[in-house]
């Protein structure tokens, strides 16, 4: 058996890592989807549902998120009526 040569090099790197729990992942996804849709997430008329799932695929686990943003127009503040200037 031939000798295995190992080459080691050093670079200056910085690594950042975060461990997110399901609730944190859901909050981040909800905010991003609302922002992309132009919907205020904190409005009374907005409700957001996030479902996280995983399943085994051919090459390992596959992860998926389903984000549903619903805007209830009946809960939105009504625009003030503009008086008719023709009157």
N, C-alpha and C positions, 0 to 999 in steps of 0.2 A: 504494500500500500504506500502510495506517495505521501509525502508530508503535506499537510494542509497549512497554507500560509494565511495568517490573519493580519490584516492591515488595520491599524487603529489610527484614527485621526480625531482631532478635537476642534470643535468650532464653538464660537460664543453664541449660545442660544438662550432663549427665555421661554419657558413653557407656562401656559395658563390653563387651569383645569377647574371645572365646576361640576358638582354633582347636584342635579336637579331632581326634586321629587315630583310626582305626577301633578300635584296641584300647581306647582311653579311652572311646569311645562305647559299646562292648560292655560294659565294666565298669560304667559308670553305669546302663545299661539293666538289666543282670543284678541289681545291687543294688536298684534300684527295684522290679522285678518280684518279687524274693524278699521284700522288705519288704511289698509289697502282699498277697502270698500268705501271709504269716506264716511263712515258711520261712527258717531260718538259713542264709545263703549259705556260711558257713565250716565247716559240719558235714561230716563224712566221708560222711554219707548223702545229701548234696545235690550234684547235678551240674547245671550250667547251660550251655546252648548258645545262642549268639546268632548269627544270620545277618543280615547287612545286604545289601540289594539296591537297585538303582535300575533304572528302565526309562523309556523315552520314552512320555509320554502325549500326549493331545491338546493340552494347554496347557503342555508342557515336561516336565522330568524329574519323576518320581514316586519317592519314597524309601519304603522299608519295612524294618521290622526284625521278625524272628521270634525270639521268646525262648521257649525250652523249659526248664522247671525240672522235674527229676526227683528224687524222694525215694525212696531205696532203703531200705525198712523193715528189711531184713535186716542192713543196716550200722548201724542205730540201736542205741544202748545199750539193753539190756533193763532193764525196771523190776525192782527188787529184789523177790523174792517175799515177800509178806506172810504171816506165820505164821497158821494157822487157829486162832482163839481158842476154837473149840468143842472142840478136842482136849484 
